[in-house]
Amino acid sequence: MSNTEPGPLLAQPLQRPPAGRAAAYAGLFLLGAVVALAGALVQAAWFPGGLLLALAGAAGLFLGGSYVMGGRGGAVAPVVGWIVTVILLTTSRPEGDFLFGAGLGSYLFLLGGMALAVICATIGAGRRPGGGPARLGK
């Protein structure tokens, strides 16, 4: 008896994504880095409006990426780019230069952005089965 159905998703071997999809993930990663850099500059310039604008832009990118790519990977790619960029921007240079000051706005941007990243990656568009409606008899 041979079963022709592919089986559960976790039981299938991993496959490399198509080149277009991989390029889209790389683009989302870079876009996450750009949003992090822009947010780091805006949140300090116009507190508290700049902070809200920076966090709204990050949330829009994370959630939009998940809906565009049709899965949570679309939210994870810009989140990784955002977090890597923000962590790199928090380090000080030997000359004493830094981008983030030790203030309430900077901490709210860091922690709020990370909380938004987790929320958007969790509630983002997950994989949906390709079947019909769940209710029987319709």
C-alpha positions as CSV (number, residue, x, y, z in Angstrom):
1,M,0.0,0.0,0.0
2,S,1.6,3.2,-1.2
3,N,0.3,6.5,0.0
4,T,0.6,9.2,-2.7
5,E,-0.1,12.1,-0.4
6,P,3.0,14.2,0.6
7,G,2.3,13.8,4.3
8,P,2.8,16.4,7.1
9,L,4.9,19.4,6.4
10,L,7.5,18.7,9.1
11,A,8.1,15.2,7.7
12,Q,9.1,16.5,4.2
13,P,12.7,17.2,3.4
14,L,13.9,20.8,3.4
15,Q,14.2,22.4,0.0
16,R,15.9,25.6,-1.1
17,P,13.5,28.4,-1.9
18,P,13.3,29.6,-5.5
19,A,15.7,32.3,-6.5
20,G,13.0,35.0,-6.6
21,R,11.7,34.2,-3.1
22,A,15.3,34.2,-1.7
23,A,15.9,37.6,-3.4
24,A,12.6,38.9,-1.8
25,Y,13.8,37.7,1.7
26,A,17.2,39.4,1.1
27,G,15.4,42.6,0.0
28,L,13.2,42.5,3.2
29,F,16.3,42.0,5.3
30,L,17.9,45.1,3.7
31,L,14.6,47.1,4.1
32,G,14.6,46.2,7.8
33,A,18.1,47.6,8.1
34,V,17.0,50.8,6.4
35,V,13.9,51.2,8.6
36,A,16.1,50.6,11.7
37,L,18.5,53.3,10.6
38,A,15.8,55.8,9.8
39,G,13.9,55.0,13.0
40,A,17.1,55.5,15.0
41,L,17.4,59.0,13.6
42,V,13.8,60.0,13.7
43,Q,13.0,58.8,17.2
44,A,15.6,61.0,18.7
45,A,14.8,64.1,16.6
46,W,11.0,64.4,17.4
47,F,10.3,62.8,20.7
48,P,7.5,61.4,21.2
49,G,6.1,61.7,17.7
50,G,9.3,60.5,16.1
51,L,9.3,57.4,18.4
52,L,5.7,56.6,17.4
53,L,6.5,57.1,13.7
54,A,9.6,54.9,13.9
55,L,7.8,52.1,15.7
56,A,4.8,52.4,13.3
57,G,7.1,52.1,10.3
58,A,8.8,49.0,11.8
59,A,5.5,47.4,12.6
60,G,4.2,48.1,9.1
61,L,7.3,46.6,7.5
62,F,7.2,43.5,9.7
63,L,3.5,42.8,9.3
64,G,3.5,43.8,5.6
65,G,6.4,41.5,4.9
66,S,4.5,38.5,6.4
67,Y,1.5,39.3,4.3
68,V,3.4,39.8,1.1
69,M,5.4,36.7,1.4
70,G,2.4,34.7,2.7
71,G,4.1,33.3,5.8
72,R,5.9,34.2,9.0
73,G,9.3,34.1,7.2
74,G,8.3,37.4,5.6
75,A,8.2,39.0,9.0
76,V,11.3,37.3,10.3
77,A,13.6,38.6,7.5
78,P,13.0,42.3,8.1
79,V,13.1,41.7,11.9
80,V,16.5,40.1,11.7
81,G,17.7,43.1,9.5
82,W,16.2,45.5,12.0
83,I,17.7,43.9,15.1
84,V,21.1,43.5,13.6
85,T,21.2,47.1,12.6
86,V,20.0,48.4,15.9
87,I,22.5,46.3,17.8
88,L,25.3,47.6,15.6
89,L,24.1,51.2,16.1
90,T,24.1,50.9,19.9
91,T,27.9,50.1,20.0
92,S,30.2,53.0,20.6
93,R,33.2,53.7,18.5
94,P,36.8,54.2,19.8
95,E,36.4,57.9,19.1
96,G,33.5,58.0,21.5
97,D,30.8,58.5,18.8
98,F,27.4,56.8,19.3
99,L,24.0,57.1,17.8
100,F,21.8,56.1,20.7
101,G,21.9,58.2,23.9
102,A,21.0,56.9,27.3
103,G,17.5,58.2,27.4
104,L,13.9,57.1,27.7
105,G,13.3,57.4,23.9
106,S,16.2,55.2,23.0
107,Y,15.2,52.4,25.4
108,L,11.6,52.6,24.2
109,F,12.7,52.3,20.6
110,L,14.9,49.3,21.3
111,L,12.5,47.4,23.6
112,G,9.3,48.5,21.7
113,G,10.8,47.5,18.4
114,M,11.7,44.1,19.7
115,A,8.3,43.6,21.2
116,L,6.7,44.6,17.9
117,A,9.0,42.2,16.1
118,V,7.7,39.3,18.3
119,I,4.1,40.3,18.0
120,C,4.2,40.8,14.2
121,A,6.1,37.5,13.7
122,T,3.6,35.7,15.8
123,I,0.3,37.1,14.5
124,G,1.6,37.5,10.9
125,A,0.1,35.6,8.0
126,G,1.0,32.0,8.7
127,R,0.7,29.1,6.2
128,R,-2.9,28.3,5.4
129,P,-4.1,25.0,4.0
130,G,-5.2,25.2,0.4
131,G,-8.5,23.4,1.0
132,G,-12.0,24.8,1.1
133,P,-13.9,26.2,4.0
134,A,-13.6,24.4,7.3
135,R,-17.3,24.0,7.8
136,L,-18.8,20.9,6.3
137,G,-22.1,20.9,4.5
138,K,-21.7,24.3,2.8
